[in-house]
Amino acid sequence: MRTFHCSSVTDVTVASQQESPTSTPLLEKTDVVAVGNGPSALTLSFLLNGNWPYYDGQHPDEVLHARLSHEKEQSIIEMDFAELCADISGQSRNAVANLFDQLLHPSSGFGDVNLQSCVSWKPVAAKIPHLILGPDQPGGAWQKMHGNKKALSFNNWLELPGLPVAEWARRKGCSRRLLDSSRLPLCAWKAYYRDYPIHVGIEDNLRLGYHVTSVRHLKIPHSNEETGEYDELTKEEGSSFVEEGDEEYPWEIRGIRSIPESDVTEEFLIHAKKVVLATGTAENPKQLNIPGEFKSWTGHTYDDLHNYVVEHSIVDDEGKTEVDSDLAETDGLDGKRCWNRVLVVGSGLTAADAVMKALNAGCHVYHLFNTKHSVLAQLSDRLYPEYSAVWKMMIGERPSGVCGYYTPFANGRINRIMHDHRVSVENAKGVAITLEAIDYVSILIGSAPTLGYVQAEISRTLPVKAGQPLDAKRNPVAIDQLTHECFYQPGMFALGPLCGDNYVRFIPGGAVAVAKCLFDQQRNVMTTAERDVLSR
């Protein structure tokens, strides 16, 4: 596997590997820091590294085609986004995301499967120094997904700019069967995102093993959470709260980095001109807030259920495991079966994955869900047979090819998880039922963004409904539609699920919006400097 190295950016001083985590970290400076290394941050890095989008095709929307064709030699990133995004609609809540979704995937909006992307990516001289910080391998939450089940989205919706997935698969020597698949397995996408920085030349901008613990603006003082008073050193009225020499780099990013191939960690400190939040939502699962929710035999993620099933499986001569020879990851069972009783709570895709995982392992599955809010009802039987099978079971049918014990509780609720492996639930009519001898409870009701690493004085102003919990669907980060800059925090940007774009297909547009803003500001600064020189 390719090793990613830390690169020099601006005023860099590399800390010694012998320093302890409590030692004073040496300061590093750069123009832009992106927190997170999932698809959003990787795409932004590709753009800031000097790869710009150009209109290259015949879009079926004649008005949009005319707007883009006006300056054929000009990059889309140099055009007027207010004009381009006018009257553009789509499934994202963000304007530029809808614009690029139409340009990259015209077939999804116009019904013609033969329509190809109208965007080509070309190298340019302009670049912006930046760092992408992530605790694990490139791909973010994708690297934590298990198994060789198929991804929900089609391949062209999950690929990133500059690396067509078909080209990547050919380089990897994948079989014709895998190349012809319209929905690659999750293990393939984990490998694709892990390889992406190397293939597009951005690996020197990535810092792996970097766990960010604090993002703050040096002009904004910290306040005591209990008293509300500002820190003693910065409460003086009229103070700029900026350390001398840091006016140009007002954002401070701190955290802990792991030294490769060792157990040593050390603190890091980076000052940046701009900061981009791209940490997604996967690390903060939602809770039911019921008695007994947190026990040794309960979990809130698919990984928790996966690990439980694997750990409690026993050898079974009848058990079979399908192994995909192309980039395959086994499900961990290897011919074993788990005959335990599992309760799955949830109506979405992750809950459906958990139901199938448990059934395939031999578990007796109890499933408590709400049919009114299930995305499964909207999925095509032809395109998504596995999710369609779960939906049919949820509404009382028994699809062919599905084995195992499945008991649905449609539109019910769970009241209490008791210490003796009993669970109190209610059915749709409000009748109380006690489920006996439940071995494991998997609560999969979604996840919410977490910005605990962001300075409290800033994070409380970020959501659309300020002061209320951040939610990717109902209360995302409030951003300028054309730049993705946070409304109340100039110099801070948000990408991906944090601002409501939960699907990879919408990420390129958001990243282009941020990149355009940063390049425009860079150009304006250079122009001002040139004017100063001429005026002397």
C-alpha positions in Angstrom: 0.0 0.0 0.0 1.3 3.5 -0.8 2.5 5.5 2.2 1.3 9.1 2.4 4.0 11.5 3.6 3.6 14.9 5.3 4.5 17.6 2.8 5.8 21.1 3.2 3.3 23.8 2.6 3.9 27.3 4.1 6.2 28.1 7.1 6.3 24.4 8.0 8.3 23.1 10.9 8.2 19.3 11.3 8.0 18.1 14.8 10.3 15.4 16.1 8.8 11.9 16.4 10.3 11.7 19.8 8.1 14.4 21.2 5.4 13.4 23.7 1.7 14.2 23.3 2.0 16.8 26.0 4.9 18.7 24.4 4.3 22.1 22.8 3.5 21.5 19.2 5.4 23.3 16.5 3.4 25.7 14.3 2.6 25.0 10.7 0.8 27.4 8.4 -1.2 27.0 5.1 -3.9 28.7 3.1 -6.7 26.2 3.5 -7.4 23.3 5.9 -10.2 20.8 5.3 -11.2 18.7 8.3 -12.2 15.2 7.1 -10.9 13.1 4.3 -14.0 11.7 2.7 -15.2 12.3 -0.9 -16.0 16.0 -0.1 -12.5 16.8 1.0 -10.8 14.7 -1.7 -12.8 16.4 -4.4 -11.9 19.9 -3.0 -8.2 18.9 -2.9 -8.4 17.8 -6.6 -9.8 21.3 -7.5 -7.4 23.3 -5.3 -4.5 21.3 -6.8 -5.2 22.9 -10.2 -7.9 20.8 -11.9 -10.8 22.9 -13.2 -14.1 21.9 -14.8 -14.8 22.8 -18.4 -18.1 22.5 -20.3 -17.6 19.8 -22.9 -20.8 18.5 -24.5 -24.3 19.2 -25.6 -26.6 19.5 -22.6 -30.2 18.7 -23.3 -31.3 21.9 -21.5 -31.0 24.5 -24.3 -31.0 27.5 -21.9 -28.2 26.0 -19.8 -26.3 24.9 -22.9 -26.5 28.5 -24.3 -25.2 29.9 -21.0 -22.2 27.5 -20.9 -21.4 27.8 -24.5 -21.0 31.6 -24.5 -17.3 31.3 -23.4 -16.2 27.9 -24.6 -12.5 28.4 -23.6 -13.4 29.6 -20.1 -13.6 27.2 -17.2 -17.0 26.8 -15.5 -15.3 27.9 -12.3 -14.7 31.3 -13.8 -18.3 31.9 -14.9 -21.1 33.6 -13.1 -22.7 31.0 -10.8 -25.7 33.2 -10.1 -26.6 33.2 -13.8 -25.8 29.5 -14.3 -27.8 28.4 -11.3 -30.9 30.5 -12.1 -34.0 28.2 -12.6 -31.9 25.1 -11.9 -33.7 22.6 -9.7 -32.9 19.1 -8.4 -32.8 16.9 -5.4 -30.1 18.8 -3.4 -31.0 21.8 -1.3 -27.9 23.5 -2.7 -27.8 25.4 -6.0 -24.4 24.6 -7.3 -24.8 20.9 -6.3 -27.9 20.7 -8.5 -26.1 22.5 -11.4 -23.2 20.1 -11.4 -25.4 17.1 -10.9 -27.2 18.0 -14.1 -23.9 18.5 -15.9 -22.2 15.4 -14.7 -25.3 13.1 -14.8 -27.7 14.5 -17.4 -29.2 11.1 -17.9 -30.7 11.1 -14.4 -32.7 14.2 -15.0 -33.7 13.8 -18.7 -34.4 10.0 -18.9 -31.9 9.2 -21.6 -29.4 6.6 -20.4 -27.1 7.4 -23.3 -26.4 11.0 -22.2 -22.8 11.4 -21.0 -21.2 13.9 -18.7 -20.9 17.4 -20.1 -17.8 18.2 -17.9 -14.1 17.6 -18.5 -11.4 18.3 -15.9 -8.3 20.0 -17.1 -5.1 21.1 -15.3 -4.5 24.8 -14.8 -1.6 26.8 -13.4 -3.6 28.2 -10.5 -3.2 26.3 -7.2 -3.9 26.9 -3.6 -1.8 25.5 -0.8 -3.9 23.3 1.4 -4.0 20.3 3.8 -6.6 17.5 4.2 -6.8 16.1 7.7 -8.3 12.7 8.5 -7.8 10.1 11.2 -8.0 7.1 8.8 -7.5 6.1 5.2 -8.9 8.3 2.4 -12.7 7.8 2.0 -13.9 8.8 5.5 -16.9 6.8 6.6 -16.7 4.6 3.5 -13.6 2.9 5.0 -15.7 1.8 8.0 -18.3 -0.1 5.9 -18.3 -3.9 6.0 -18.9 -6.7 3.5 -19.3 -7.1 -0.2 -22.9 -6.0 -0.5 -23.7 -3.6 -3.4 -23.6 0.2 -2.9 -27.0 1.9 -3.2 -25.9 4.4 -5.8 -24.9 3.7 -9.4 -21.2 3.8 -10.2 -21.2 7.1 -12.0 -22.9 8.7 -9.0 -20.1 7.6 -6.7 -17.0 8.3 -8.7 -15.0 11.4 -8.1 -13.6 14.0 -10.7 -10.5 12.9 -12.6 -10.8 9.2 -12.1 -13.6 7.3 -13.9 -14.4 4.2 -11.9 -14.2 2.0 -15.1 -10.7 3.2 -15.8 -9.7 2.6 -12.1 -11.2 -1.0 -12.3 -9.3 -1.8 -15.4 -6.0 -0.6 -13.8 -6.8 -2.9 -10.9 -7.3 -5.8 -13.3 -10.9 -6.5 -12.2 -12.9 -9.1 -14.1 -15.3 -8.4 -16.9 -18.2 -9.3 -14.5 -17.2 -6.6 -12.1 -16.5 -4.0 -14.9 -20.0 -4.6 -16.3 -21.7 -4.1 -12.9 -23.8 -0.9 -12.6 -23.5 -1.1 -8.8 -20.1 -2.1 -7.4 -19.8 -3.7 -3.9 -18.8 -1.6 -1.0 -15.4 -3.2 -0.8 -14.6 -1.9 -4.3 -15.6 1.6 -3.3 -13.4 1.5 -0.2 -10.4 0.6 -2.4 -11.4 3.2 -5.0 -11.4 6.1 -2.5 -8.3 4.8 -0.9 -6.5 4.8 -4.3 -8.0 8.1 -5.5 -5.4 10.5 -4.1 -2.5 8.6 -5.7 -4.2 8.4 -9.1 -5.0 12.1 -9.3 -1.8 13.4 -7.6 -3.1 14.9 -4.4 -1.4 12.5 -1.9 1.0 15.1 -0.7 -1.9 17.3 0.5 -3.3 14.5 2.7 -2.4 14.0 6.4 -3.5 10.6 7.6 -3.7 9.8 11.3 -4.7 13.4 12.1 -7.5 13.5 14.7 -8.8 17.1 15.0 -9.8 18.1 18.5 -10.2 21.9 18.1 -11.0 24.4 15.4 -11.2 28.0 16.6 -10.9 31.5 15.3 -8.2 33.5 17.0 -10.3 36.7 17.0 -13.1 35.0 19.0 -12.4 34.5 22.7 -13.3 31.3 24.5 -16.0 31.6 27.2 -16.4 29.5 30.3 -19.3 27.0 29.7 -20.5 27.4 33.3 -20.2 31.1 33.9 -20.3 32.5 30.4 -17.3 34.7 31.2 -14.5 35.0 28.7 -11.0 33.7 29.4 -8.9 36.0 31.6 -6.4 36.7 28.9 -8.9 37.7 26.2 -11.9 39.3 27.9 -10.6 42.9 27.7 -13.0 44.9 25.6 -11.7 46.1 22.3 -9.0 43.4 22.1 -8.5 41.8 18.7 -7.7 38.4 20.4 -5.2 37.7 17.7 -1.7 36.7 18.4 0.9 39.0 16.8 1.7 37.9 13.3 -1.5 35.8 12.8 -3.8 38.4 11.2 -3.4 36.6 7.9 -3.9 33.1 9.4 -6.8 33.6 11.9 -8.0 29.9 12.0 -6.3 27.6 14.6 -6.6 23.8 14.1 -5.3 21.5 16.9 -5.3 17.8 17.4 -3.4 14.6 17.9 -1.6 12.8 15.1 -0.4 9.2 15.1 3.1 8.4 14.1 3.1 5.8 11.2 4.1 2.3 12.2 4.4 3.1 15.9 2.2 3.7 19.0 3.6 7.2 19.4 1.2 10.2 19.1 2.0 13.9 19.2 0.0 17.1 19.2 -0.2 19.2 16.0 -1.0 22.9 15.5 -1.9 24.5 12.2 -2.9 28.1 11.4 -4.9 28.6 8.2 -6.4 31.5 6.3 -9.6 29.4 5.6 -11.1 26.3 7.1 -13.5 23.8 5.5 -15.7 21.4 7.5 -16.2 18.1 5.8 -16.6 15.5 8.5 -20.0 14.0 7.5 -22.4 12.5 9.9 -21.5 8.8 10.5 -19.8 9.2 13.9 -22.8 10.4 15.8 -25.6 7.9 15.7 -29.1 9.0 17.0 -30.5 7.7 20.2 -34.0 6.6 21.3 -33.5 8.1 24.8 -35.3 5.2 26.5 -34.5 3.3 29.7 -31.9 0.6 29.3 -30.7 1.9 25.9 -27.0 1.5 26.6 -26.2 -2.1 27.6 -23.4 -4.5 26.6 -25.9 -6.2 24.3 -27.2 -3.1 22.5 -25.6 -1.1 19.6 -26.3 2.0 17.5 -24.3 1.3 14.3 -24.3 -1.4 11.6 -20.7 -2.2 12.6 -21.9 -3.0 16.1 -24.4 -5.6 14.7 -21.8 -7.0 12.2 -19.3 -7.5 15.0 -21.8 -9.1 17.3 -23.0 -11.6 14.6 -19.5 -12.5 13.7 -18.4 -13.0 17.3 -21.4 -15.1 18.2 -21.3 -17.4 15.1 -20.6 -21.1 15.4 -19.6 -23.6 12.8 -22.5 -24.9 10.7 -22.1 -27.4 7.9 -25.0 -25.8 6.1 -23.5 -22.4 6.2 -22.2 -20.9 3.0 -20.2 -17.8 2.3 -20.1 -16.1 -1.1 -16.8 -14.6 -1.8 -16.3 -12.1 -4.6 -12.8 -12.6 -6.0 -12.6 -9.0 -7.1 -11.5 -6.8 -4.2 -13.6 -9.0 -2.0 -14.1 -8.7 1.8 -15.8 -11.6 3.4 -18.6 -11.0 5.8 -16.6 -12.6 8.6 -18.8 -15.7 8.9 -16.8 -18.2 6.8 -19.4 -20.9 6.9 -20.6 -20.1 10.5 -24.0 -19.2 11.7 -25.4 -17.1 14.6 -28.7 -18.5 15.8 -29.4 -15.7 18.3 -32.5 -13.5 18.6 -31.9 -10.0 17.3 -34.2 -6.9 17.5 -33.5 -4.3 14.8 -35.1 -0.8 15.2 -35.2 1.4 12.2 -36.9 2.1 8.8 -34.0 3.1 6.6 -31.3 1.5 4.4 -28.9 0.8 7.3 -31.7 -1.0 9.2 -32.5 -3.0 6.1 -28.8 -4.0 5.7 -28.9 -5.1 9.4 -32.0 -7.2 8.8 -30.4 -9.0 5.8 -27.1 -9.4 7.7 -28.8 -11.0 10.6 -31.1 -13.2 8.5 -28.2 -14.4 6.4 -26.4 -15.3 9.5 -29.3 -17.5 10.8 -30.7 -15.1 13.4 -34.3 -14.8 14.3 -35.0 -11.2 13.5 -37.6 -9.0 15.2 -37.9 -5.7 13.2 -39.6 -2.6 14.6 -40.1 0.2 12.1 -42.3 3.1 10.8 -43.6 2.5 7.3 -44.5 6.2 6.8 -40.9 7.4 6.7 -39.2 4.5 5.0 -37.1 5.2 1.9 -37.4 1.5 1.1 -40.9 2.0 -0.3 -39.5 4.2 -3.0 -36.8 1.9 -4.4 -37.3 0.0 -7.6 -37.7 -3.8 -7.3 -35.6 -4.3 -10.5 -32.7 -2.0 -9.6 -32.6 -2.7 -5.8 -33.9 -6.3 -5.3 -32.2 -6.8 -1.9 -33.9 -3.7 -0.4 -37.2 -4.5 -2.2 -37.1 -7.9 -0.5 -36.8 -6.3 3.0 -39.7 -3.9 2.2 -41.9 -6.8 1.1 -41.3 -8.5 4.5 -42.0 -5.3 6.3 -45.5 -5.1 4.7 -46.2 -8.7 5.3 -45.2 -10.5 2.1 -42.7 -13.3 1.9 -40.4 -12.7 -1.1 -38.8 -15.7 -2.8 -35.2 -16.5 -2.0 -35.3 -15.1 1.6 -34.9 -17.6 4.3 -34.9 -17.3 8.1 -37.2 -16.2 10.9 -38.5 -12.6 10.6 -41.2 -11.0 12.8 -42.2 -7.4 11.8 -43.6 -4.8 14.2 -44.9 -2.1 11.8 -45.4 1.4 13.2 -44.7 0.2 16.7 -42.5 1.6 19.3 -39.9 0.4 21.8 -40.4 1.5 25.4 -37.8 -0.1 27.6 -34.8 -2.5 27.4 -34.6 -4.5 30.6 -31.6 -6.0 32.2 -32.8 -9.7 31.8 -32.8 -9.6 28.0 -36.4 -8.6 27.8 -37.6 -5.7 25.7 -40.9 -3.9 26.1 -42.5 -2.8 22.8 -45.9 -1.6 21.6 -47.6 -2.6 18.3 -49.4 -0.2 16.0 -52.6 -0.5 18.1 -50.8 0.4 21.3 -50.9 -3.0 22.8 -47.9 -3.7 25.1 -45.8 -6.7 24.2 -42.7 -8.1 26.0 -40.2 -9.8 23.8 -38.3 -12.5 25.8 -34.8 -13.7 25.5 -33.6 -11.0 23.0 -29.8 -11.5 22.6 -29.1 -8.3 20.9 -30.8 -4.9 20.1 -29.6 -2.9 17.1 -30.9 0.7 17.1 -30.4 2.1 13.6 -32.5 5.3 13.4 -30.0 7.5 11.6 -27.1 9.7 12.5 -26.5 13.4 13.1 -23.4 15.6 12.4 -21.1 16.3 15.3 -19.1 19.5 15.5 -17.8 19.1 19.0 -14.3 20.0 17.7 -15.5 23.4 16.6 -15.2 26.3 19.1 -18.6 26.5 21.0 -19.0 30.2 20.3 -18.9 29.3 16.6 -20.7 26.0 16.4 -23.9 27.3 18.0 -24.2 29.9 15.2 -23.7 27.4 12.3 -27.1 25.6 11.8 -30.0 27.1 9.9 -31.9 27.2 13.2 -29.2 28.6 15.4 -28.8 27.1 18.8 -30.8 24.0 17.9 -29.1 20.6 17.2 -27.4 20.2 13.9 -29.2 17.7 11.6 -28.2 16.8 8.0 -31.9 16.8 6.8 -33.8 19.2 9.1 -31.2 21.6 10.4 -28.0 21.6 8.3 -25.2 24.2 8.4 -26.5 27.6 7.0 -24.3 28.4 3.9 -24.2 30.9 1.1 -25.7 28.9 -1.9 -23.1 30.0 -4.4 -19.9 29.7 -2.2 -20.8 27.2 0.7 -19.3 29.8 3.1 -21.0 29.7 6.5 -23.4 32.6 6.8 -22.2 33.8 10.2 -18.6 32.7 10.1 -16.7 34.3 7.1 -13.7 32.1 6.2 -15.4 28.9 7.3 -17.0 26.6 4.7 -19.0 23.4 4.9 -19.4 20.5 2.5 -21.3 17.2 2.1 -23.8 16.0 4.8 -23.1 18.9 7.1 -24.9 21.2 4.6 -27.5 18.6 3.5 -25.8 16.8 0.7 -25.9 13.2 1.8 -25.2 11.6 -1.5 -21.8 11.6 -3.3 -23.4 12.6 -6.6 -24.0 16.1 -5.1 -20.5 16.6 -3.7 -18.6 17.8 -6.8 -20.9 20.9 -7.1 -20.3 21.9 -3.5 -16.6 21.5 -3.8 -16.6 23.6 -7.0 -18.5 26.3 -5.2 -15.9 26.4 -2.4 -13.0 26.3 -4.9 -14.4 29.1 -7.0 -14.8 31.3 -3.9 -11.2 30.6 -2.8 -9.7 31.1 -6.3 -11.7 34.3 -6.7 -10.4 35.6 -3.4 -6.8 34.6 -4.4 -7.2 36.5 -7.7 -8.5 39.6 -5.9 -5.6 39.6 -3.4 -3.1 39.3 -6.3 -4.9 42.1 -8.1 -4.7 44.4 -5.0 -1.0 43.6 -4.6 -0.3 44.5 -8.2 -2.2 47.7 -7.8 -0.1 48.5 -4.7 3.1 47.9 -6.6 2.0 50.1 -9.5 1.0 53.0 -7.2 4.4 53.2 -5.6 
